[in-house]
Amino acid sequence: MKRLLVLGAGTAGTMAVNKLRPLLPRDDWTITVVDSDEAHYYQPGYLFVPFGIYRPEEIVKPKARFMPSGVDLVLGEVDRVEPDDNRVLLMDGTELRYDYLIIASGTTPRPEETPGMADDLGGSVHEFYTFAGATALAEKLRTWEGGRLVVHITEMPIKCPVAPLEFTFLADAFFTEQGLRDKVEITYVTPLEGAFTKPVASKYLGDMLDTRGIRLEGDFMVESIDAEARKLVSFDEREVAYDLLVTIPLNMGADFVARSGLGDDLNYVEVDKETLLSDRYDNIFAIGDASNIPASKAGSVAHFAMDLFPHNFLRHIQGLKMTEPFDGHANCFIETGHGKGLLIDFNYETEPLPGKYPLPGFGPFSLLKETEMNHWGKVMFRWMYWNILLPGKELPLPALMSMAGKETADLS
């Protein structure tokens, strides 16, 4: 009997087992998933909780509900992987053996890694990258009367790299609708040169900040946060003052990855970017946000990668070459406020471009353009997430990025 062990029952891990269980004969394979939390959070929903668009209870369901028959869910915290012995040790001393291991342990914000960031967390410093942080920020915004709002990214990579921009656009709309916009000065602070990682999209998004009267402070590498004086301090000694700081802390992979000697400096498992196979161990894969592939840490990346992964996994366990290379495909709706949204579609090699998606010339979604249809695409995604993506059902979209419908001329 072969043993497949999956560490993490988040987006990627859940999709993986739902797709693999029907393909691996139950008489030949056991599948076990380990996770420390019974609750599955719809993490894109964290963005909407602070503005009262989603209620906290709308974005959480039991993880067990999404585990297919024939998959064992073990609740526990991983201490370390011992890859040379093909075993995983849990904090309570439990030992789990495996023949193949999939690490799907995600990434989490680490405010304690930036001096001063945790000192006033929940006071004048907030984050929305956790369930608790998003709900606390909702309570803060409910009574906040204005001042200097700073939206800040500590360092890349982060989970859902467009989310800080979305928060900024939604904050602009929220305060406008509340009649407070003239009392709020918004500054977007980023370690990037511009608004986004890719030049064409960065120009579009930077222009959108300008038209909303939002100041962009780029190339800002934060050294510390002075919680008492309420200011960000960069390594080149620039300072940005705030009354309310909404920060995206440093994101890091699971600590057990470091203890197991499997990760890079940020605890992301080092893998081949096309196959997701460990650089060092032939029976270990890392999927979703847990890996170090140079793609966005976003649900869409996990979805497209998991469309290809089962075929590759089946070939690999038979000793065959994996023939479905992943191209880093990401597809992200960017909520821009006032019932509109923007869509970007890109991969390892191709940056976001204007055009139509998924059908050339028709869409119905527009790339790099604010439309109501893009907003509804974002809204509909929550239903698709719970009912199609997590259960491993097929979504009629190509896993690999296509140039069909994209405009490559006159991008200056």
C-alpha angles and dihedrals in degrees: 000000000000120000124216113191122191121194108206134029098210126115100302097037093049093048091048096055093043090055097040101044095072090047099050113069111240091222089059105032138047119197121203127180123199123201134156097215129062092203126082113207125205092226097192084064093065087079093061100044096076090057096046093247091121126028113228093244090058094068103050132075135160114278091219090066090068098046111104123229110276095036120106117216114206118193110214145104120261116236098184148322118243099200097179089059097037094236141118124212121208125210091253091057097259113148120211121190124206143183092198127020129201116193110206100156097134128206133287137197116258110197091169089068092070115066110248097005096108094042095085101019107150092021115066092337119070141165133196100200093098131052091242092046094050093050092047091050090051089057091047094051091047091071104020111123100196143272134130111347114191121190108197139187115201100197141330139283100058134162109270099000093204094056095088089054091047090052090051093050092045091049090054090051093042095053091043091054090046091053090242103104094105088056095052125077109196124201125181111208119192139164087225123092091239141009096290142017096254121065101226094045090042090059093049093047093043090054089051090055090050094051090052093051093248117148118227118214105188135183088032112154105185116225097178146336118239099210094182095052091034099230141124116232121201129207089252088055098253115146131208117192122212142180092195121022119196103189135182103216124214109291119223138175124246118303092230088066089063093044088052094051092237103116148069126244091291095046095255115145112248109236142155105274094223101044103023089226117144115262090228110027124056094206100048126086129179120205138181119005092343094077130077096231112143094245133104115284092235139129092247091059090052090048096050093042092050090053087064101032101077092057091049093045093052091051093046095054088052091054093252130132115267106244105184105076116193115232099200093257113186127179117184133178111211114205108218102179135251092067097303136109143182129224130212127187122186146132142202094299107024124062123214112289134185120259140085131309139240097346116044112245093001110054109156081213124059122220119228091357131106111240139154089236090060089053091053090048088058091047093049092050093077091062091045091049095056097036107032114015102042094045088053097244121155119267112200095238126106114255092216121063116257128206089212110121095013123123116223101171127093099009096153 
